[in-house]
Amino acid sequence: MAHAVLLTTLVRTTLRAQPRYRAMLAQGGLSRRRTAHGLGLRFRLHRNDLPGTPDLVFGPRRIAVFVHGCFWHRHEGCKLCTTPKTRREFWAEKFAANQVRDVRIQKDLRDAGWRVMVIWECETRNATHVQRRLTNEVAGRSSS
């Protein structure tokens, strides 16, 4: 269970790091990554050699984890998924392009033999839920 808490911390840190603070994340996350490796978890942050640069990558298990903001990636039915009142046409096109890109990236990863997991911004507020999903996915069970 300790590794689930660690992963939840990494997910939250990743979400806060987007997009401005990614460079700072590498320094601050070093001790957490060492701890995770000590627990037997092998992962990398932001592997740019994979489609879409997943936020967390469990290479040996071929799992790519994306932490999506509900606003930008249009988490359907979520209260954080609002649409600005001004320039509606611009935002509609922007959001549609984001969703098309997300689908394409996930398909490319799956075609290359990767399992893809999306953690939504609103999910990170419930640490237990994120821990359960991450633990299930890393352990090889399907996530809900």
N, C-alpha and C positions, 0 to 999 in steps of 0.2 A: 504494500500500500504506500510505502514511502516514495517509490518511484512515481506513483500517480500524483502525489502532491507536488513533486518536483516538476512533472510535466505540466500540471496545471499552472504553476508559476511561470514556466517557460511560455505557455500559450498566452497568458496575460501580458507578459513582457513583450512578446512578439506583437500583440495587438497594439499595445501602446507605442511600440517602436515604428509603426507604419505611418507614413513613409519616412518621416524626418530623421528618426534616431537609429536607423539600422546599423550604422557604423559604430555607434556607442554600444549597441547591444552585444557586439562581439566581445568587448572588454568586460562588461558587467556580467555576462553570462558564463564566463570562463569557469568560475568555481562550480556553478551549477552543472555545467557540462561534465566536469571532472567527477562530480558526485554521481551523475547519471551513469557515466562509464563504469564507475566503481560498483554500481548496482547491476551491471551487465547489460545496460541499454546502450546501443550504438546508434547514434543519430547525428545529423548535421543540421545546421540552420541555413536556410536560404541557399540551397544548392542551385546555382545558376546554370548548371549544365543540363538541368531537367526542364521540360516545358513548364512555363509559368512560375519558375523559381519558388517551389513550395516552401512554406515557413519552417516546417520541421520535416526531416527526412530520416526514416528508419531504413537505411540502406540494406542491411542484411535481411530484413523482413520485407523489403520492397514496398514500403508504405510511405505515401506522400501526404502530409497534412497541411491543409490551407486554413488559416484563420481569417475568415471573411468578415468585413464590416457589414452590418445589416443594411445600412444606407446605400453604400456603393455597389453592393452585389445583389441587392433587392431580395432580402429574406422575406419571402411571401408570408403574409399574415402576422408579421412582427410589428410591434408598435414603433420600433426604431427605423422602420422602412418608410420614411416619409418622402414626399415629393415637394420640392420648393415651389412656391406659388408664382414666382417670376420666371420668365424664360422657359416655360413648360416644354416647348418643342426641343430646345437645346438639351434639357435634362432627360427627356424621353429618349432621344437619340443616344445620349451618353450612357444611360443605364442599359439600353438595349445592346449597345456594343459591348459593354462589360459582361452581360449575361452570355452573349454569343461567344466571347473569348473564354469565359469560364467553362462552358460546355466543350469547346474545342480543346482546351488544355487538358481537361479531365479525360476526354476521349483519347488524346495522344498518349497520356500516361498509361491508361488502361491497355491500349494497344501495345505498349512497350512492356507490359507485364507488371505494372504497378497497381497496388490498391490505393484508392484515393479516399481521403477522409476530409470532410469540411466541418470545421467548428465555427459556429456563428458567434458574433460579438455578444449577443444577448445570452448565449449559453455560458459564457465565461463568468457570468455573475453567479452561477450555481456551481461551485467548485466540485461538489459531489457528483453532479451529472457529468461534468467534463472528465473527472477522474475515472468514472465508470466506463465512459465511451473510450477513452484512451487505453485503459487497461484491457478492455475487451478487444480492441483492434490490435494492439501489440501482441496480445496473447493468441491472436488468430481467430477469435470468435467474431461473428458479424456484429457491427454496432447498430444501435437503434437510431 
